Amino acid sequence: MKKYDVVILGGGNAGMGVTVATRAAGLSVAMIEARELGGTCPNRGCTPKKVLVAAAHALHEIERADRHGIAIGRPRLDWRALIEREKDIIDDIPSRLSGLMAKRGVDVIVGEASFMGSNAIGVDGRKLEASSIVIATGSKPRSLPIPGADHMTISDDVLNDPVLPHAVVFVGGGVIAFELGHVYARAGVDVTILEALPHLLGAFDADAVAQIRSESERIGIRVRTLAWVKKIEKAEGRLRVTFVADGVERAVDADRVVNCAGRVANVEGLDLGAGVVVHREGRIEIDDHLRSRSNPDVYVCGDAVWNSPQLSPVATYEGGIVGRNIVDGPRHRPDYGQIPSALYTVPALAGVGLTEAKAKEQGLGVKVHVNDMRGWLSARTYAETVAWSKIIVEEATDRIVGAHIVGHAGEELIHLFALAMKHGITASQLSDMVYGFPTFSSDIRNMM
C-alpha cells in the first residue's frame, strides 16, 4: 500500500488540470490512466478531428475559387494520406504529456482503477490511499438498444479508418455527426443524419442550428429529425438502416453506420458503491464545489460531472477548480455562463451565454439583434456561403447575455463576446471599440 495526498483517476484534460495547484502546493499526487495520457481530446477527439476539418476547409475554399476569378480542376482528396497526416500530428502527444507530468512531479500509474474504500483505490493488485480522490475518467459513446447495434462504429473508428466509404449514416444528430458529416460530404461521401428527437444540437440557439442545417443540406447531407432507427442489418455486402419517419418505415444503405447518440461518463468498473452516489447514466451527484455529496473526499471533474458541458476546455477548467479546492478547501465554484463553444462544421457555428429561448424563459427583457451578413462587404469579399449572427442584449443594463454566430470566423469572434460578458463590457462599449479594418472583427459594431 502507498499513501498519497491526491490520487487522480484519469489522465485527460481534467486530471491534468488538477495537478497544477496540487503540485504547486507540494502535495503528493498519483495519476492512474489505462490508455494514452491526454485522454480523448488529443488522442481520439478534438485534435485529430480538427485535422480532418482543416482539410474540409481547404475543399470549401476550392469550391468558391471561381468567385475569385480562379479556374481550377476538380480536387481529389487522398483520404489515406489525410489519416496518416492526422496520426503524424498527434503521435507524440502522449509522450510529451508524460514528460510534463514527470517534470511536474506526478506519479503516473498505468492500469485500471477501482474503489476499494472511501479513500482507497486498487490498481492492478496494488492499493493506494489518499486524502483526496479525483474522478476524471472522461466519457464514452452511449450504447443504443437497437437490434444490430454491434454493426455500428464510433467516432474513434472514423479517425482511424484509412478507407473512405461511399456512404455513411450517422445515428444521432449531435455535434460529432455534423462535424464529421461535413468532412465526409466535402470528401464526396453520401451522408445521412438520423435524429430521433424533433430538434438538432439542443445546446445551441435554434435559429443558428437552422442556418447550419440549411448549409448542411446545401452540400448534400440528408438530415432527418423524428427518425427512429428500428434495426441495422447486413444486406448485399453493405449495412441497411431501417427507420421510421413521418409514420412511414424507410431504409437507407451505407458502408458505415456511426453511433453519434452522445456520450456518457466512463465510470463503469470503478465500483462506485464505495461511498460515491451515481446521479444518472453514470454521472455522479456533486455539490457546488465539485465534490461527491456522499463522500466529500471524492471530487469529480470533466465529462463525469452531470450538469456541465462535455467540452475539453471545460474539463481543464473544472480540473483547475478541483485542484484549488483540494489545496484551499471548498471555496471555488465553477461558472459556465461565459464559456464559449463551437460546432466545427464548415463554416462553423459558435455560441456563448444564453440562447434566445433561455433568455425569454428566464424572463429577461432583451433586445435580439439578428443579422444575415451574406450581403455585407466582408462576407461578399470572401464569398461566404453562410454568414449569420444573433446577439442578445439585456435592455435594462446593456449587457450582452448571449451571442451566436454562423460563419464569418465566428469560432474566433465568439471569444470577444465571451470576454465582454466575463468582464462586464457592455454592448455599446464593445461597439465603440476601434477595430482593424477591413476585418470580420470590425463587423461586430454592426452586429448590435
C-alpha positions in Angstrom: 0.0 0.0 0.0 1.2 3.5 -0.8 -0.3 6.8 0.5 -0.7 10.0 -1.5 -2.3 13.3 -0.8 -4.2 13.1 -4.1 -5.0 10.2 -6.4 -6.5 11.2 -9.8 -8.4 8.6 -11.8 -7.9 9.6 -15.4 -5.0 11.2 -17.4 -7.0 13.5 -19.6 -7.6 17.3 -19.6 -9.5 17.3 -16.3 -6.9 15.2 -14.5 -4.1 17.3 -15.9 -5.8 20.4 -14.6 -6.0 19.0 -11.1 -2.2 18.6 -10.9 -1.4 22.3 -11.4 -2.5 23.7 -8.0 -1.9 20.4 -6.1 1.7 20.0 -7.1 2.4 23.8 -6.7 1.3 23.3 -3.1 3.7 20.4 -2.7 1.1 17.7 -2.4 2.0 14.2 -3.4 0.0 13.2 -6.5 -0.6 10.0 -8.4 -2.4 9.7 -11.7 -3.9 6.5 -12.9 -4.6 6.0 -16.7 -5.3 2.8 -18.6 -4.7 4.3 -22.0 -2.7 7.2 -23.5 -2.1 10.3 -21.4 -4.2 13.1 -22.7 -7.4 11.2 -22.8 -10.0 11.5 -25.6 -9.4 15.1 -26.8 -5.9 15.0 -28.1 -5.8 11.3 -29.0 -9.3 10.3 -30.2 -11.3 13.5 -30.3 -10.8 17.3 -30.7 -7.3 17.4 -32.1 -7.3 14.6 -34.7 -10.8 15.7 -35.7 -9.6 19.2 -36.4 -7.0 17.9 -38.8 -9.9 16.4 -40.9 -11.9 19.6 -40.5 -8.9 21.6 -41.8 -8.9 19.5 -44.9 -12.7 20.2 -45.3 -11.9 23.9 -45.0 -9.5 23.7 -47.9 -12.1 21.9 -50.0 -14.6 24.6 -49.1 -12.1 27.3 -50.3 -11.6 25.4 -53.5 -15.4 25.2 -54.0 -15.5 29.0 -54.0 -12.3 29.6 -56.1 -14.3 30.7 -59.2 -15.8 33.6 -57.2 -12.3 35.0 -57.0 -11.6 34.5 -60.7 -9.5 31.4 -60.1 -10.1 28.5 -62.5 -9.2 25.0 -61.2 -9.9 21.4 -61.8 -11.9 19.2 -59.5 -9.9 18.4 -56.4 -9.1 14.8 -55.3 -8.7 14.0 -51.7 -6.3 11.3 -50.7 -8.1 10.1 -47.6 -5.5 7.6 -46.6 -2.8 10.3 -46.7 -5.1 12.6 -44.7 -5.5 10.0 -42.0 -1.7 9.4 -42.0 -1.2 13.2 -41.6 -3.6 13.2 -38.7 -1.8 10.3 -37.0 1.6 12.0 -37.5 0.3 15.3 -35.9 -0.9 13.6 -32.7 1.7 10.8 -32.5 3.9 12.5 -29.9 1.2 13.9 -27.7 1.2 11.2 -25.0 5.0 11.2 -24.7 5.0 15.0 -24.4 2.3 14.8 -21.7 4.3 12.1 -19.9 7.3 14.4 -19.8 5.1 17.2 -18.5 3.8 15.0 -15.6 7.3 13.9 -14.8 8.5 17.5 -14.7 5.6 18.4 -12.5 6.4 15.5 -10.1 3.3 13.4 -10.7 3.5 9.6 -10.4 1.8 8.2 -13.4 0.5 4.6 -13.0 -0.7 2.6 -16.0 -3.7 0.4 -15.2 -7.5 0.1 -14.5 -8.6 1.7 -11.2 -11.4 0.9 -8.9 -12.5 2.0 -5.4 -11.6 -0.3 -2.5 -13.0 2.0 0.1 -14.0 5.6 0.6 -10.3 6.7 0.4 -8.7 3.7 -1.2 -8.0 2.8 -4.8 -7.0 -0.5 -6.3 -5.0 -0.7 -9.5 -3.7 -4.0 -10.9 -3.2 -5.6 -7.5 -1.8 -2.5 -5.8 -3.6 -0.4 -3.2 -3.3 3.3 -3.0 -4.7 5.5 -0.2 -5.3 9.2 -0.5 -6.8 12.1 1.4 -8.5 13.3 -1.8 -9.5 11.2 -4.8 -10.5 12.7 -8.1 -12.7 11.0 -10.7 -11.6 12.4 -14.1 -12.3 9.3 -16.2 -13.9 11.1 -19.2 -16.7 9.7 -21.2 -17.5 7.0 -23.8 -20.2 6.7 -26.5 -23.7 6.0 -25.3 -24.8 2.5 -26.2 -28.0 2.1 -28.1 -30.6 -0.7 -27.6 -31.1 -1.2 -31.4 -31.1 -4.6 -33.0 -27.9 -4.8 -34.9 -26.2 -2.0 -32.9 -23.0 -4.1 -33.0 -22.7 -3.2 -36.6 -22.1 0.5 -35.7 -18.8 2.1 -35.4 -17.9 5.2 -33.3 -16.0 8.4 -34.0 -12.7 6.8 -32.9 -13.1 4.4 -35.9 -13.7 7.3 -38.3 -10.4 8.9 -37.2 -8.6 5.6 -37.7 -10.1 4.3 -41.0 -7.8 4.8 -44.0 -10.6 3.8 -46.4 -13.1 6.5 -47.5 -16.6 5.0 -47.6 -19.1 5.7 -50.3 -22.0 6.3 -47.9 -22.3 6.9 -44.2 -25.3 7.0 -41.8 -25.0 8.9 -38.5 -27.4 7.7 -35.8 -27.9 10.8 -33.7 -27.9 14.4 -34.8 -25.4 15.9 -32.4 -22.0 17.6 -32.7 -20.0 14.6 -33.9 -22.5 13.8 -36.6 -22.4 17.3 -38.1 -18.7 17.8 -37.8 -17.7 14.5 -39.3 -20.7 14.7 -41.7 -19.3 18.0 -43.1 -15.9 16.4 -43.6 -17.3 13.3 -45.3 -19.7 15.3 -47.5 -16.9 17.6 -48.8 -14.9 14.4 -49.5 -17.7 13.2 -51.8 -19.3 10.8 -49.4 -23.1 10.3 -49.3 -24.1 11.4 -45.8 -27.4 10.8 -43.9 -28.1 12.0 -40.3 -31.0 10.4 -38.4 -32.1 12.1 -35.2 -34.9 10.7 -33.0 -35.7 14.0 -31.4 -37.6 16.8 -33.1 -34.7 19.2 -32.8 -31.0 19.1 -33.5 -28.0 20.3 -31.5 -30.0 21.2 -28.5 -27.3 23.2 -26.7 -27.1 25.8 -29.5 -29.6 28.5 -30.4 -32.4 27.1 -32.6 -32.1 29.8 -35.3 -28.3 29.2 -35.5 -28.9 25.5 -35.9 -31.4 26.2 -38.7 -28.6 28.0 -40.5 -26.3 25.0 -40.1 -28.9 22.6 -41.2 -29.6 24.6 -44.3 -25.9 24.7 -45.1 -25.5 21.0 -44.4 -28.3 20.2 -46.8 -26.8 22.6 -49.4 -23.6 20.4 -49.5 -25.7 17.3 -49.9 -26.2 16.0 -46.3 -29.7 14.5 -45.8 -30.9 15.4 -42.3 -34.0 13.8 -40.8 -35.5 14.5 -37.4 -38.1 12.4 -35.6 -36.4 9.4 -37.3 -36.5 6.3 -35.1 -34.0 3.6 -36.0 -35.6 0.2 -35.8 -32.7 -2.0 -36.8 -29.3 -2.3 -38.5 -28.5 -5.3 -40.6 -26.2 -6.6 -43.3 -27.6 -6.5 -46.8 -25.9 -7.2 -50.1 -22.4 -6.6 -48.6 -23.4 -3.3 -47.0 -25.3 -2.1 -43.9 -29.1 -1.3 -44.1 -30.6 1.0 -41.6 -34.3 0.7 -41.2 -36.0 3.7 -39.5 -39.5 5.2 -39.1 -40.1 8.9 -40.1 -43.5 10.6 -40.7 -45.2 7.3 -39.8 -43.5 5.5 -42.7 -40.9 2.8 -42.5 -37.9 3.6 -44.6 -34.4 2.2 -45.2 -31.0 3.6 -46.3 -27.9 1.6 -47.2 -24.4 2.6 -46.2 -20.9 1.3 -45.9 -20.6 2.7 -42.3 -23.1 3.4 -39.6 -21.7 5.7 -36.9 -23.1 5.9 -33.3 -23.5 9.6 -32.6 -26.1 9.4 -29.9 -24.0 11.3 -27.3 -21.6 10.3 -24.6 -21.9 9.1 -21.0 -19.5 9.1 -18.1 -16.8 6.4 -18.3 -17.2 5.2 -14.7 -18.1 1.6 -15.3 -15.8 -0.6 -13.3 -14.9 2.0 -10.7 -17.0 0.2 -8.0 -18.8 3.4 -7.1 -20.6 1.7 -4.2 -17.7 2.8 -2.0 -19.4 5.9 -0.8 -19.9 7.5 -4.2 -23.5 8.1 -5.5 -24.3 7.8 -9.1 -26.7 10.5 -10.3 -27.8 9.2 -13.7 -26.2 7.5 -16.6 -23.1 7.0 -14.6 -22.7 10.7 -13.7 -22.0 11.4 -10.1 -24.1 13.7 -7.8 -21.9 16.6 -6.7 -22.1 19.8 -4.6 -21.3 23.3 -5.8 -17.6 22.7 -5.3 -17.4 19.6 -7.5 -17.3 17.2 -4.5 -19.3 14.0 -4.2 -22.3 14.6 -2.0 -21.9 11.3 -0.3 -18.1 11.4 0.1 -16.6 14.8 0.4 -13.1 13.4 -0.1 -14.0 12.5 -3.7 -14.1 15.2 -6.3 -15.4 14.9 -9.9 -14.3 16.9 -13.0 -14.7 16.6 -16.7 -17.2 14.5 -18.5 -18.3 12.7 -15.3 -19.9 15.9 -14.0 -23.6 15.5 -14.6 -24.6 19.2 -15.2 -21.8 20.7 -17.2 -20.9 20.7 -21.0 -18.8 17.8 -22.1 -16.1 20.0 -23.6 -12.4 19.7 -23.4 -11.8 23.3 -22.1 -14.5 22.8 -19.5 -12.7 19.7 -18.3 -9.4 21.6 -17.9 -11.3 24.4 -16.1 -13.1 22.1 -13.7 -9.8 20.2 -13.1 -8.2 23.5 -12.1 -11.1 24.3 -9.7 -10.8 20.8 -8.1 -7.1 21.3 -7.6 -7.6 24.6 -5.9 -10.4 23.3 -3.7 -8.2 20.4 -2.6 -5.5 22.9 -1.6 -7.6 25.8 -0.3 -10.7 23.9 1.0 -14.1 24.0 -0.7 -14.1 27.7 -1.7 -14.1 27.7 -5.5 -17.1 27.2 -7.7 -17.3 26.8 -11.5 -19.2 29.4 -13.6 -20.1 28.2 -17.0 -22.0 31.3 -18.1 -19.2 32.8 -20.3 -17.6 29.7 -21.7 -17.9 29.7 -25.5 -18.5 26.5 -27.5 -18.2 25.8 -31.2 -19.5 23.3 -33.7 -16.7 22.7 -36.2 -18.7 22.3 -39.3 -17.6 24.2 -42.4 -18.5 27.0 -41.8 -18.6 26.8 -38.0 -21.3 27.6 -35.5 -20.2 29.3 -32.3 -22.1 30.4 -29.2 -21.7 31.8 -25.7 -24.2 32.6 -23.0 -28.0 32.3 -23.3 -29.9 31.2 -26.3 -32.9 33.4 -27.2 -35.2 30.7 -25.8 -33.4 30.6 -22.5 -33.3 34.4 -22.1 -37.1 34.5 -22.6 -37.5 31.5 -20.3 -35.7 33.4 -17.6 -38.0 36.4 -18.1 -35.2 38.8 -19.2 -36.1 41.9 -21.0 -33.8 41.6 -24.0 -33.2 43.1 -27.4 -32.3 40.4 -30.0 -30.2 41.6 -32.9 -30.3 39.1 -35.9 -28.2 39.6 -38.9 -28.0 37.8 -42.2 -24.5 39.1 -43.1 -24.1 37.5 -46.6 -24.7 40.8 -48.2 -22.1 42.6 -46.1 -18.9 43.7 -47.8 -16.7 41.4 -45.7 -18.9 38.3 -46.4 -19.1 39.2 -50.1 -15.3 39.7 -50.3 -14.7 36.1 -49.1 -17.8 34.7 -50.9 -19.2 33.3 -47.7 -21.9 30.7 -48.3 -23.4 31.5 -44.9 -22.8 34.5 -42.6 -25.3 35.0 -39.7 -25.3 36.3 -36.2 -27.7 36.8 -33.3 -26.6 39.0 -30.3 -28.8 39.1 -27.3 -28.6 42.2 -25.1 -30.4 42.9 -21.8 -32.2 46.2 -22.4 -32.1 47.5 -18.8 -28.3 47.1 -18.4 -27.0 46.9 -22.0 -25.0 43.8 -21.0 -24.6 41.0 -23.6 -26.2 37.8 -22.3 -25.8 35.7 -25.4 -24.0 35.6 -28.8 -24.4 33.2 -31.7 -22.5 33.3 -35.0 -22.5 31.0 -38.0 -19.6 31.5 -40.4 -17.9 34.9 -40.5 -15.0 33.5 -38.5 -17.5 33.0 -35.6 -15.4 30.4 -33.9 -12.8 33.1 -33.3 -15.0 36.2 -32.9 -17.1 34.5 -30.2 -14.2 34.9 -27.8 -14.6 38.7 -27.9 -18.2 38.4 -26.8 -17.2 35.9 -24.1 -14.5 38.4 -22.9 -17.1 41.2 -22.8 -19.6 39.1 -20.9 -17.0 37.9 -18.3 -15.7 41.4 -17.6 -18.9 43.4 -17.8 -18.1 45.2 -21.1 -21.5 46.4 -22.4 -22.8 46.1 -25.9 -22.3 49.8 -26.5 -18.7 49.7 -25.3 -17.9 46.7 -27.5 -19.4 48.5 -30.5 -17.4 51.7 -29.7 -14.1 49.9 -29.9 -11.9 50.8 -32.9 -11.2 47.6 -34.8 -8.7 46.9 -37.6 -10.4 47.3 -41.0 -11.3 45.5 -43.1 -11.7 42.5 -40.8 -14.6 40.3 -39.7 -14.0 41.7 -36.2 -14.8 45.2 -37.4 -18.3 43.9 -38.2 -19.0 43.4 -34.5 -20.1 47.0 -34.2 -22.8 46.3 -36.8 -24.0 43.1 -35.2 -25.6 45.1 -32.4 
